Amino acid sequence: MKDYSTSAEPQTLGADAGVPKTVSRRRTLSACVAVAIAGASLLAAADAQAAPAKKTSKRSAGNSKVASDLELENQRLRQELAAAKARELELIRKGTAAGAGAAVAAGGAAAAEPGAEAADAELQVAEKEDDKAKDLGEVVVKARPRLQKLKDIPNSTSVRTGEELHKELAMDLGDILKRAGNVKWNYGNARTSSLSMRGVGQQAQTDAMDPSVGTIVDNVPYAYNPLSSFDHYDIDSIQVERGPQGTDGGKNVSLGRVNINTRRPTFNREATYSATYGQFNTYIGDAALGGAVIDNFLAWRGAFHVNKGEGATKNLYNTDQTWYNRDRVSGRIQFLLTPTETFSTLIRFDANPRGEEFNNGNNFFTPTPRISANGLPTNLNNDAGTRLARRWFREGKPEYSYQNNYLFGNGENAFNQDAQYALITASKGGSVEANWDAGIGKFTSITAYRDFEFQARNDGDSTPFDVQKNGGGAVPEFRQLSQEIKFTSNWGNLVDYVAGAYFNDRKMIKGNRVGFGRDAGAWLAGAGAYGRLDADSAGRQLMMDSLNELHTDNPYYIHNKTASAFLNAKWHITEPLTLETGVRFNIENRRQETDKFITNQGSGAALNPYSVNGINLGGFDTVTATGALTASAALDPVQVARADAVALKYFGVATYAGLTAAQRRQVGDAKGLRAGQMGLLWAREPGRIFKSTQPSYQVRPTYKFNEDYTGYLSWGYNEKAGLSQTVNSVAYLVEPEKTNSFEIGLKSLLFNRALTLNTDFFWTEISNYQQAVQVIDIYQTAALGQDTYTSITGNAKGVRAYGVEVDGSLVDTIPFTTVNFSGSYNEAFYTDFKNAGKAAEWNNLAAPYRDLTGQTLPGAAKFTFSVSPEFRYPVEILGSNQEFHTSFTTAFTSSYKSDTLLSDYSVIPANTTTDLSIGIGRKDRAFDVSLVAKNIFNNQTPFAKTWNSWQPGIPQWFGLTLNGKF
């Protein structure tokens, strides 16, 4: 395959057909840059003509719908709000109110909540230093050294409020992030799901691996993706920052981070509730209480969340089981201690007790293609259709067939699995955040702890037969301890800075269990072995006993330690020009040990080999092809005695030597079945330790053209730690991943500040991208004397991503309406990946690898877009002070491949989903009732596909929600 990325000159090709991907991407890149620059210039010119004179009275409508800290505004702003609302009512009476009424009613009501007057100390400082922060329309972000206006942040950032999320019941990361733009939750269970950004990040996960897209909840970074897999409730705001992060504190990440901020305690009494009932017997409940325990000294807040409901797809084997069900209960309690005006402590504790949800084994099957990618016939000797045609299964359950049941959802869009159990997840944790204003600056300490539990018991064959069971990963032990200490200050008018240290200690045990049932031998035997064993009753008994109740486990013992020092400074060079610089150094120490052992011998212990990898298993050794005793076994009285016992048990013959050749061959087939599924065993293997000092850097100049236009450049560099992975008792070292990311952007307020439009162009280069690769299996190669290959987490040498992002909001244009929107164009592809594994349709090729250089990354949609309009209109039905409201969120994504091996059968087509809310209530939110619809147009595009299976999407859902406060 020619590598076009190294071509000196672009080729002269047609506009579409025959254009190499790299040449096409170069042209697209040039077009993107040109469009971004031309678009910014045209918008600026249009704004200059449309609004030669700005009116400050419009600022309160600017971005109020997406303000992340409205509930932290002080009493002065509340008074200004009350005056604005009075003016709004007067305008309505005169029939001249338009978008201003909607903006005040929507954004202002949040500021008028009881806790508004307990303003955040940092916000108060920012207001004193900048009179322009008086505008209610300014959006501020808390994930920087100091609270800053969103339009002054020198990187691509999106902010959404908790109110926006709650009105359409967006609680999990999948629903939350489709409203943010160019960030995606990739479907899976708590352990197998992942976050990607800018088309990068959906890779086969390894539990020891750091996330590429970080999640921070209430200032506590999560160093393990599954910690964020629960519902998020009582949210104040979410913030998505794209590009490498970490020089300003927390944990460093290579692609970006998602900040989730929950509501904090205040000294004003608060009591709110929300109750929802909907399809599939769904109950969702939220409640929050809080206020002063001791005035001006101790405040508290408690929040509670319940989300329970059945799924849309049932299990015919056990109709109490439904897939995509919800079983979530959560609670959080917080205490705010303010003994002095300069010192405060916030103590948090939350818990997610054990819940049982069905997210695994959700595959519907289609016929396996008869022809492979190279045009040769597919090997179907051990396909599910061939297995189910065997006498064993036709006589075992004659009513169950491959065509009518295994394929096409059992004819009822349902599963039929005898050994599938719910996934069990649980987590709890807490943090202590202390802040001290020492006059010369602010000291912050954040101490946090979190644990996690996960258990999967899967039906590996997806049938009602007793084949594979109790398989899957388990996390019986996990804990994360973290400590962050930082100092935030300024040096006159020259520089604002933050400096500090961060420590993280993560320790866990992850199990990989495999279990078998009485039908496993008949299901897993090759065609020849099955024919010989199924020939008579002795052979059938051997076939059943070979695997019945055999269980193994392959746990990993993971210990990751990180110690970091960071410094971030914002230099005020001139009035319009600032330069943000940052540096961070991580000292990484990663250790991973493993072993593999039998946890239950089952019925076939006598069929064990004598030993495996030096571990004595109490059996005897035979020649694979004939079943005869090996030369060493024939000379060992212990092994001969064990073989004689097998001959007597299954054939009634006193000695193994007395068996016929056919009988010995049956024993050899049964022993081969057992040894093959048992695999290699080994004692605790220490792995390889990854130790390194890794840097991160940030350079971000920002130029403020005027109050409405800010341009910026950004360069970020990050290194993600390597790790050790063990396969068949041999440890492999995964190299650290290195990311260089560049960004140029313009943040603007247009058309009398009715339109907020933030645009950027980004370019990201990643070397040693961590993901699944194909490598030589060192142990099996040595044992078999020929090259044998396996899939492990390793490194793809090069990845590149570039594109354009748009994020904004529109107010004051459509009466009583505000609109939030985001969109992106992405090109994310491998620049060097020659050691990829083979997708299913390529498995009959002799070559061990596929070269995916130039191919688009899995999950990387070229186009994404979301739009969230909200309409609020004053009405008088049950008195005054009411409003009708409706909103929806539509999210579009273009097609992409869901398979990490980039199978051509894994294409997910372009699709759109829409959530809707429509209701009526009081403007002060004291009472509201709404009809909520999720996926209203019933888009059931599969989550994932392979060449013979697919995972169904979630159907439409309707519910009724009652919200209020006391």
Disulfide bonds with the S-S distance in Angstrom:
none
